[in-house]
């Protein structure tokens, strides 16, 4: 009899359908049964000796919560004995949409009761929903990168790795292959609180660097050097294969899944390991051949989740954070029938708007690396780029301007949305920034409210010197220093200006957007605070109306 190894994860939900992802201990028929008669089933498929199913549930009642059970070959495996049933909540017509988001969750749990990075924001949210039936529940959870840390492993994972191979041989205590990635996802998603949360709240995900390795795809020379490492090939293939299985598939709607040739081939093959490995090899060799970005329409809100890691163009003379074909896809999705949505959410793991001093430093560094000040400065620039992680949107000036132009174009379109909100993580703190376009962008600039909303981490930390650096980046002195760097790098002025309107906030935290019609866009920031004997609660750190 097959066992439930991981999951269930509720990934997609619309008015009448949902998808539920599971990993099982062997081949079986996986089934979801709902209290109202809705349900679905799927035969498992195999990758790397592991068995998975993504079950499409149909016949759900619109606007209603529906408890569900998971059965494997007719034997009930979820909910766990003595636990309440998980629930699929279809959207409520006319009700506001609640979108919770954040990034950077280091899954390791403390062994002796003290958590060195503080309470986990996802754990704390889950406990609140468990204990307070009247608590506001997110309609969807956006996980904006670093769902797992392949390069910063826990003590328990290091012990597991040492049982498989020699830890003194590279990559040492980092993840080496697909099998070890499956262990990381188990460590993260078997956390009881997170498991219950992901079983009842739909989720959308996108990777960032630590899902593969710190500073993934920083530059062409970085990529050349890492590809020379004998362990890298299995690392990148395992990372891309596991991302497709554990994260990417669940981002797709049932219609997109039905039209996906790779998904069909893997299911038909039974054991899709070689098919998926070939796909990962192609994705690594030619990033433009694969699109990880995706669109999700959530009632009157459109979500565009943009891959800002694997889709990069790294040649110095043509650097782009998002390759031209993918950026064109993003543009088409944003401009497709703009009157059909009231709010546009652009999810990108890396913040578009950084503190001005950091923005100018990254642009200056990019100019040096491109040879603007000669070969000696270019070598120095590359060393600095890697050491200081200078590889956000501002380190790709053309891509930064393209996104600014796209947002302005959306704002000028007939039926423009009420808001365009860029949601990001990565930088281990939270803030709100608002851009301003010059008059040339239009009679009044873009019509929507536009804001950069950055929220990170959910469970991690940031050293005190880095905190000071981010605060300095917003200061008047920091801005002056940034302008000096921009002048030295001979940088053109950015197409927009922006200012911080909230933060910075430091701690383990989540942001929640409440969106309703064209007149409601409210933002709340909550931080996980320890209290009592090992307890924690979410404390409101900020709340504001964006419209």
C-alpha positions in Angstrom: 0.0 0.0 0.0 1.5 3.4 -1.1 2.0 6.0 1.6 1.8 9.8 1.4 5.3 11.0 1.5 4.7 14.7 0.9 1.8 17.0 0.5 -1.0 17.5 -0.2 -0.3 21.0 -1.7 -3.3 22.9 -2.9 -1.8 24.8 -5.9 -4.6 26.2 -8.2 -8.2 27.1 -7.5 -10.8 28.8 -9.6 -14.6 29.0 -9.4 -15.1 25.2 -9.9 -11.6 23.5 -10.3 -8.5 23.0 -8.3 -5.2 21.1 -8.5 -3.7 19.1 -5.6 -0.1 17.9 -5.7 1.2 14.9 -3.8 4.3 12.8 -3.5 3.7 9.1 -2.7 5.8 6.2 -1.6 5.1 4.1 -4.7 2.9 3.9 -7.9 -0.8 4.2 -7.2 -4.0 5.9 -8.1 -4.2 9.2 -6.2 -7.7 10.5 -5.5 -9.2 13.7 -4.0 -12.8 13.4 -2.6 -14.7 16.4 -1.4 -17.6 16.7 1.0 -19.9 18.1 -1.8 -19.2 15.3 -4.2 -16.5 17.1 -6.2 -13.3 15.3 -6.8 -10.7 13.9 -9.2 -8.0 11.2 -9.6 -4.7 10.7 -11.3 -2.2 7.9 -11.8 1.2 8.7 -10.3 4.3 9.1 -12.5 7.9 8.7 -11.6 11.0 10.9 -11.7 14.3 9.8 -10.1 12.7 6.9 -8.2 10.1 9.2 -6.6 6.3 9.1 -7.4 4.1 12.1 -7.9 0.6 13.0 -8.9 -1.1 16.3 -9.7 -4.8 15.8 -9.3 -7.3 18.1 -11.0 -10.4 18.4 -8.9 -13.6 19.4 -10.7 -17.2 20.1 -9.7 -16.4 22.4 -6.8 -19.1 24.7 -5.6 -18.4 28.4 -6.5 -17.8 30.7 -3.5 -17.8 27.9 -0.9 -15.2 26.2 1.3 -15.1 22.4 0.7 -13.3 20.0 3.0 -11.4 17.3 1.1 -9.7 14.0 1.6 -6.8 12.3 -0.2 -6.9 8.6 -0.9 -4.2 6.4 -2.4 -5.5 3.2 -4.1 -8.7 3.8 -2.1 -7.0 4.1 1.3 -7.4 7.4 3.1 -4.0 9.1 3.9 -5.1 12.7 4.5 -6.1 14.3 6.8 -3.8 12.7 9.3 -5.5 10.8 12.1 -7.1 13.2 14.6 -6.4 16.2 12.4 -9.2 18.4 10.9 -9.8 18.2 7.1 -8.1 20.5 4.7 -10.3 22.8 2.7 -10.5 24.0 -0.9 -12.0 27.5 -0.9 -13.2 28.7 -4.3 -13.3 32.5 -4.9 -16.3 34.3 -3.5 -18.0 36.4 -6.2 -17.5 40.1 -5.5 -15.4 39.5 -2.3 -12.0 41.2 -1.9 -9.0 39.1 -2.9 -6.3 38.6 -0.2 -2.8 37.9 -1.5 -0.1 37.1 1.0 3.5 37.1 -0.2 7.1 36.9 0.9 10.3 35.1 0.2 13.4 33.5 1.7 12.4 30.7 4.0 15.2 28.7 5.5 13.4 25.6 6.7 15.7 24.3 9.3 14.2 24.0 12.8 16.2 24.6 16.0 17.2 21.5 17.9 17.2 23.0 21.4 14.1 25.2 21.3 15.9 28.4 20.4 15.6 29.6 16.8 18.7 31.7 15.9 16.8 33.5 13.1 13.5 34.0 15.0 10.0 32.5 14.5 9.0 31.4 11.1 6.3 33.7 9.6 4.6 30.9 7.6 4.5 28.6 10.7 3.0 31.5 12.7 0.4 32.2 10.0 -0.6 28.6 10.0 -1.0 28.4 13.7 -3.2 31.5 13.7 -5.5 30.0 11.1 -5.6 26.8 13.0 -6.6 28.4 16.3 -8.8 31.3 15.1 -11.5 30.3 12.7 -12.4 33.9 12.2 -8.9 35.0 11.3 -8.5 36.6 7.8 -7.3 33.8 5.5 -5.3 34.5 2.4 -7.0 33.5 -0.9 -3.5 32.8 -2.4 0.0 32.7 -1.2 2.8 33.9 -3.4 6.3 32.4 -2.6 8.8 34.7 -4.3 12.0 32.7 -4.2 14.3 30.7 -2.0 11.8 28.1 -1.1 14.8 25.8 -0.4 18.4 26.6 0.3 20.6 24.3 -1.8 23.8 26.0 -0.6 23.0 26.8 3.0 22.0 23.4 4.5 20.9 22.6 8.0 22.7 20.4 10.5 20.2 17.6 9.9 20.7 17.9 6.1 24.4 17.9 6.5 24.2 14.7 8.5 22.0 13.2 5.7 24.5 14.2 3.0 27.4 12.7 5.0 25.5 9.4 5.0 25.4 9.4 1.2 28.9 10.7 0.2 32.2 12.2 1.4 31.5 15.7 2.7 35.1 16.6 2.1 34.6 16.3 -1.7 32.9 19.2 -3.4 30.1 20.3 -3.2 30.6 19.2 0.4 27.7 20.1 2.5 25.7 21.6 -0.4 23.1 19.8 -2.5 24.6 17.7 -5.3 21.8 16.1 -7.3 18.1 15.4 -7.7 17.8 12.9 -4.9 19.3 15.4 -2.4 16.9 18.1 -3.7 14.0 15.8 -2.8 15.3 15.7 0.8 15.3 19.6 0.9 11.7 19.7 -0.1 10.8 17.1 2.5 12.6 19.2 5.2 10.7 22.3 4.1 7.2 21.0 3.4 6.9 18.3 6.1 7.1 21.0 8.7 3.6 20.3 10.3 2.4 23.9 10.3 3.6 24.7 6.8 2.1 21.4 5.5 -1.3 22.3 6.9 -1.1 25.8 5.4 -0.1 24.6 2.0 -2.8 22.0 2.0 -5.6 24.6 2.3 -4.2 27.9 0.8 -3.5 27.9 -3.0 0.1 28.9 -3.8 2.1 30.3 -6.7 5.9 30.0 -6.7 9.0 31.2 -8.5 12.7 30.4 -7.8 15.5 32.6 -6.9 19.2 32.0 -6.5 19.4 29.9 -3.4 17.0 27.4 -4.9 20.1 26.5 -7.0 23.1 28.4 -5.6 23.9 31.9 -4.3 24.3 34.4 -7.1 23.0 32.0 -9.7 23.7 33.5 -13.1 25.4 36.6 -11.9 27.5 37.1 -15.0 29.0 35.3 -18.0 32.3 34.8 -16.3 30.6 33.4 -13.2 28.7 30.9 -15.4 31.9 29.9 -17.2 33.7 29.2 -14.0 30.9 27.3 -12.3 30.4 25.1 -15.4 34.1 24.1 -15.0 33.3 22.6 -11.6 32.9 18.8 -11.9 29.9 18.8 -9.5 28.0 21.6 -11.2 26.3 19.6 -14.0 24.4 17.3 -11.6 23.6 20.3 -9.3 22.0 22.4 -12.0 20.1 19.5 -13.6 18.8 18.4 -10.2 17.8 21.9 -9.4 15.8 22.5 -12.6 14.3 19.0 -12.6 13.1 19.3 -9.0 11.8 22.8 -9.6 9.7 21.6 -12.4 8.3 18.8 -10.3 7.9 20.4 -6.9 7.1 24.1 -7.9 6.5 24.8 -11.5 3.8 22.3 -12.4 1.5 23.6 -9.7 1.8 27.1 -11.1 -0.1 26.0 -14.2 -3.9 25.9 -14.6 -5.6 22.7 -15.6 -6.0 24.0 -19.1 -2.2 24.8 -19.3 -1.4 21.4 -17.9 -3.5 19.7 -20.5 -1.7 21.5 -23.3 1.8 21.0 -21.9 3.7 18.4 -24.1 6.4 17.6 -21.5 3.8 17.0 -18.8 1.9 14.7 -21.1 5.1 12.8 -22.1 6.3 12.3 -18.5 2.9 11.0 -17.5 2.7 8.7 -20.5 6.2 7.3 -19.9 5.5 6.3 -16.3 9.2 6.9 -15.5 9.9 10.4 -16.9 13.4 10.8 -15.5 15.2 10.8 -18.8 12.6 13.0 -20.5 12.9 15.6 -17.7 16.7 15.4 -17.6 16.8 16.2 -21.3 14.5 19.1 -20.7 16.7 20.4 -17.9 19.8 20.1 -20.1 18.1 22.1 -22.8 16.9 24.7 -20.3 20.5 25.1 -18.9 22.1 25.2 -22.3 19.6 27.6 -23.9 17.6 29.5 -21.3 15.5 31.2 -24.0 14.2 27.8 -25.0 12.2 27.5 -21.8 9.7 29.9 -20.2 9.3 29.6 -16.4 7.3 32.9 -16.2 3.6 32.5 -16.1 0.3 34.3 -15.8 -2.5 33.7 -13.4 -5.8 35.6 -13.5 -7.4 35.8 -10.1 -10.8 37.3 -10.7 -10.2 40.9 -11.6 -6.6 40.8 -10.6 -3.9 39.6 -13.0 -0.7 38.1 -11.7 2.4 38.0 -14.0 5.2 36.0 -12.3 8.5 36.8 -14.0 11.5 34.6 -14.0 14.5 36.9 -13.2 17.1 34.1 -12.7 17.1 31.5 -15.4 16.0 33.8 -18.3 19.0 36.1 -18.1 21.2 37.2 -21.0 24.7 37.3 -19.6 27.0 38.5 -22.4 28.3 41.9 -21.2 27.4 43.9 -24.3 23.8 42.6 -24.3 23.0 41.9 -20.7 19.4 41.5 -19.8 17.7 40.3 -16.7 14.9 38.8 -18.8 15.7 37.6 -22.4 14.0 39.6 -25.1 11.5 36.9 -26.1 10.4 36.4 -22.5 10.2 40.1 -21.9 8.0 40.4 -25.0 5.8 37.6 -23.6 5.5 39.6 -20.3 4.5 42.7 -22.3 1.9 40.9 -24.3 0.3 39.4 -21.1 0.2 42.8 -19.4 -1.4 44.5 -22.3 -3.8 41.7 -23.3 -7.3 43.2 -22.7 -6.3 45.6 -19.9 -10.0 46.4 -19.2 -10.4 42.8 -18.0 -8.5 43.4 -14.8 -8.5 46.0 -12.1 -5.1 45.3 -10.6 -1.8 44.1 -12.2 0.6 42.2 -9.9 4.1 41.7 -11.3 5.9 39.1 -9.2 9.7 39.1 -9.5 12.0 37.6 -6.9 14.4 40.6 -7.2 13.2 44.1 -6.4 12.8 46.5 -9.3 13.2 49.6 -7.2 16.1 49.4 -4.7 17.5 52.1 -2.4 18.8 54.8 -4.8 22.4 54.5 -3.6 22.3 50.7 -4.2 20.6 51.2 -7.6 23.4 53.6 -8.7 26.1 51.3 -7.3 24.7 48.4 -9.3 24.5 50.5 -12.5 28.0 51.8 -12.0 29.3 48.3 -11.5 27.5 47.1 -14.6 29.2 49.9 -16.6 32.6 49.0 -15.2 32.1 45.3 -16.0 31.1 46.3 -19.6 34.4 48.1 -20.0 33.2 51.7 -19.7 36.4 52.6 -17.7 38.8 50.1 -19.3 40.0 46.5 -18.6 41.5 47.1 -15.2 38.2 48.6 -13.9 36.3 45.8 -15.6 38.3 43.2 -13.6 37.7 45.1 -10.4 34.0 45.5 -11.2 33.5 41.7 -11.7 35.1 41.0 -8.3 32.9 43.6 -6.7 29.8 42.3 -8.5 30.2 38.8 -7.0 31.3 39.9 -3.6 28.5 42.4 -3.1 25.7 40.6 -5.0 25.2 43.4 -7.4 22.8 41.6 -9.8 19.3 43.0 -9.4 17.2 44.8 -12.0 19.4 47.9 -11.5 22.5 45.9 -12.6 20.7 45.3 -15.9 19.9 48.9 -16.9 18.2 48.0 -20.2 15.8 45.6 -18.4 15.1 48.1 -15.6 14.1 50.7 -18.3 12.0 48.1 -20.2 10.0 47.3 -17.1 9.5 51.0 -16.4 8.3 51.6 -20.0 6.0 48.6 -19.8 4.3 49.9 -16.7 3.9 53.3 -18.2 2.4 51.7 -21.3 -0.1 49.8 -19.2 -0.9 53.0 -17.4 -1.7 54.8 -20.7 -3.8 52.0 -22.2 -7.6 52.3 -22.5 -9.1 50.6 -19.5 -5.9 50.9 -17.5 -5.9 49.1 -14.1 -6.3 50.9 -10.8 -2.9 49.7 -9.6 0.3 48.1 -10.9 2.2 46.6 -8.0 5.6 44.9 -8.2 6.0 42.2 -5.6 9.5 41.1 -4.6 11.7 39.6 -1.9 15.4 38.6 -1.8 16.9 41.4 0.2 15.9 40.2 3.7 13.9 43.3 4.7 10.7 45.0 3.7 9.8 48.4 2.3 7.4 50.3 0.0 8.7 52.5 -2.8 6.7 54.6 -5.3 8.0 55.7 -8.7 7.3 58.9 -10.5 7.5 59.3 -14.3 8.6 62.5 -16.1 6.1 64.4 -18.2 7.4 62.7 -21.3 5.8 59.5 -20.2 2.3 61.0 -20.8 0.1 64.0 -19.9 0.1 62.9 -16.2 2.4 60.0 -16.3 0.9 56.5 -15.7 -2.6 56.6 -14.4 -2.5 53.6 -12.0 -1.1 53.7 -8.5 2.4 52.1 -9.0 4.4 50.7 -6.1 7.3 48.4 -5.3 6.3 46.1 -2.4 9.2 44.2 -1.1 8.8 41.6 1.7 11.6 39.3 2.9 12.5 37.1 4.7 9.9 34.7 6.0 12.5 32.8 8.0 16.0 34.1 7.8 18.2 36.9 9.1 20.3 39.9 7.9 23.6 41.0 9.6 23.6 44.4 11.3 26.1 45.9 8.8 23.8 45.0 5.9 20.8 46.6 7.7 22.8 49.8 8.1 23.8 49.7 4.5 20.2 49.5 3.3 19.2 52.4 5.6 22.1 54.4 4.2 21.0 53.6 0.7 17.8 55.6 1.2 19.5 58.5 2.9 20.4 61.9 1.4 24.1 61.1 1.8 23.6 57.8 0.1 21.8 59.4 -2.8 24.7 61.8 -3.2 27.3 59.0 -3.2 25.2 57.1 -5.7 25.2 60.1 -8.0 29.0 60.3 -7.8 29.2 56.6 -8.8 26.8 57.1 -11.6 28.9 60.0 -12.9 32.0 57.9 -12.8 30.3 55.1 -14.7 29.0 57.6 -17.3 25.4 56.3 -16.6 22.4 57.8 -18.3 19.8 59.1 -15.9 17.1 56.4 -15.1 13.8 56.9 -16.8 12.0 57.4 -13.5 12.5 58.7 -10.0 11.3 57.0 -6.8 11.0 57.5 -3.1 10.6 55.2 -0.1 7.2 55.6 1.5 7.4 52.8 4.0 10.2 50.9 5.9 12.7 49.6 6.0 11.4 46.9 8.3 13.6 44.0 9.5 12.4 40.6 10.8 10.6 37.5 9.7 7.5 38.8 7.9 4.7 38.6 5.4 2.8 41.2 3.4 -0.9 40.8 2.6 -2.7 42.8 -0.2 -6.4 43.2 -0.1 -7.7 44.0 -3.5 -11.4 44.8 -4.3 -12.7 46.4 -7.4 -11.0 49.6 -8.6 -11.2 51.4 -5.3 -9.6 49.0 -2.8 -5.9 48.2 -2.5 -4.8 47.8 1.1 -1.4 46.6 2.3 -0.6 45.0 5.6 2.8 44.0 6.9 3.0 41.5 9.8 6.0 40.3 11.6 6.5 37.0 13.6 7.3 37.8 17.2 8.3 35.3 19.8 6.3 35.1 22.9 5.9 32.7 25.9 7.6 29.3 25.9 8.4 28.8 22.3 5.3 30.5 21.0 5.0 33.2 18.4 2.3 35.5 16.9 2.0 37.8 13.9 2.2 41.4 14.9 1.0 44.2 12.6 4.0 46.4 11.8 2.3 48.6 9.1 -1.0 49.0 7.3 -1.8 51.5 4.6 -4.2 52.2 1.8 -2.5 52.2 -1.6 -5.5 53.7 -3.5 
